[in-house]
Amino acid sequence: MTREILIAGRRYQVGLNRVNGGWDCVVRSGKSGLRSSPGPSTSTKDAPVRRLHLDAVLTEAGVLSLLLEGKSYEVKRESLAGRPGVTIVIGGRRYPVEVRDPRSLRGRQLAAAETDGPRTLLAPMPGKIVRLLVAEGAAVEAGQGILIIEAMKMQNELKSPKKGVVRKMYAAPGAAVNAGEELAIVE
């Protein structure tokens, strides 16, 4: 499962897979890296990437005990009336957090409303790039097709998240891609 998480205004793409009673976690950071997280770091297509293994147990309502790369953390969740998302408390520090499912209608609408700055087009599933509909440097409208990806013998058109210019096209026809992989950047 992949989620978009905003923590104190910073956007992260987080992929979680259940493995041997724990979770394998892949975290992609857009603008800045994860400075305080342990674990090996690699860089893919200019986006800092962290791969971590964690164990999580819900100890009581709103309290999660995490074992992350051998270090223990207590994460508390607080909901504040009138504010979207929640606040998490780790080690006495509060962080506003909003979790979005990029596949949900609400998640896509919220993401589309944020038109400032560059937006990254991510592969929604593993597949193969069939065709590019625009070239790098092309002007595009919000909702205009950027490329076509094939997965499980079905072709899906991926559309521009905003009006702008395709600054970088990472995808190439015939290339295999993984879920969450960056395909293009629209500014």
N, C-alpha and C positions, 0 to 999 in steps of 0.2 A: 504494500500500500504506500502511496506517495502523497504527501501533504505539503502545502505551502504554509510556512509559519512565519509570522511577523513577530519579532521580539525586540521591543524598545525601538521600533521603526526600521529595523533591519530585516531583510527578506531572506529566508532560507528555504531550500527544497529538501525535504527529508523523506527518505525511503526506508521503510521498515519491513524486514522479512523475519518470520518466526523460524528459529534454528535451534535445535537441541534444548528446548526449554527456555531459551533466551531470545535475544533479538539482534540481528545484524542490522546496522544502521549506516546509511550513506547520507552525508550532509553536504549539500552544495550551497555555497555562500556567494551572493551576487557581488555586492560592492566591496565588502571587506572580509577578511579571513576570520576564522574562529581562533582567536588568540589564546584563549584560556583552556581549550579542550585538549585532553591528552590524545595520544594515538597517532598512527602514521598518517602522513598527509601526502597527497599527490595532487597534481594539477591537470585538469582536463579542459581543453578549449578555453583557456584563460579564466576558468572559474575554480576557486579553491575547493578542494574536495577532501572530506574526512571520512574514513571508514572505521567504524567502531563496533564493538560487541558490548551489549548491556543486558543486565537482568533487572526486571522490574517487578515489585510486589506492592499491591495496594494494601497499606497497613491499616488504614481507616478511611472514612469518607473524606475525600479531598487531600489525602496525604499519600504520596508515592515514595517508596524506598527504592533508590536506584543503585546498582553496582555497575559502575562504568569503568572499564579497563582496570579493575582491581581497586577502585576507590569508591567509597560509599557516600551517597548524597541523599538528603531528605528534601523532597519537593512538595511544597504546600500550595494548594490552589485557593485563590480568593476571588469571588465574583463581586463586582461593584455595580450597584444599581445605576442605570443610565449610561453605562459605558459598554461598548462592544468588546467582545473577548473576555479574557480573565487576566488576573495578575497572579504570577507565580512567585513564591518566596523560596530562595535558596540561600542558605547561610545568612539569613537576616536581610538580604537584599531583595527588593521587589522589582519585577520585570513585567511590563504590560505585554500580553501575548494574545495573538489572534491566530487561530488555526483555520485554514481553508482547504477544502477538497477541490482541486482544480477540475474535477469531473462534474461537480454539482453546478446547477444553474446559478445559485446564489454566489458561489465561488467565482464563476466566470464573470458575472455581472460586477462584483466588487473589483475584480482584477481589471476589467475593461474600463471602469470608472477612473482608475489611476493611470492617466495618460502622460504624466510628466516623466522625463528620463527614458533611457533605453529599456525595451521590453524583450525578453528572451522567449523564443518559441521552442518548447520542449516536446520531445517525442512522448506521446501519451501511452505508448505500448512498444514492445520490441517489434521490429519489422524491417522492411527494406524500402529504401527510397526509390520510388518508381519514376517520378518526374519532378523537375523544378518548374514552377509556373512563372516565376519572376527571377531576374538576375540580381546579383549584388549591386547596390547603388540605385535600384529602381524605386520610384515613389509608389507607395501603396496606400489604399484606403483601409479603414478599420473593417474587418470582415472579409477582405479580399483574399483569395487563395494564394498561398505562398509555395506549397509543394504538396505532393501526393505520396503517402506512405501506404505500403501494403502489409497487412498483418492477417494471418489466418485466412488467406485467399480473398480478403476484402480490401478494397482501396478506400482510404480516407483522405479527404482534402483538409490540410491544416491551414488555418486562416490567420491573417495578421491581427494581433491583439489591439492595434491602434493605427491611426493615420500617421504616416511618417515615411522614412526611407530605410530600405534594407541595407544596413551598414555592414553586416557580415553574414555570409552564407556558409555554414559549416557542412551542410548536407551536400551529397553528390549522388547523382543517379546511380543506382545499383549498390549503394553502400548499405550495409547492415547497421541498424541502430538499436540501442537498448532503451528501455523505458526511462524517461527523465533526462535523456541525453539532449544537449543543446543542438538545435538545428539551424537557427538563424537569430539575428538580433535586429530589431526594428527600433529606430530612434525617431 
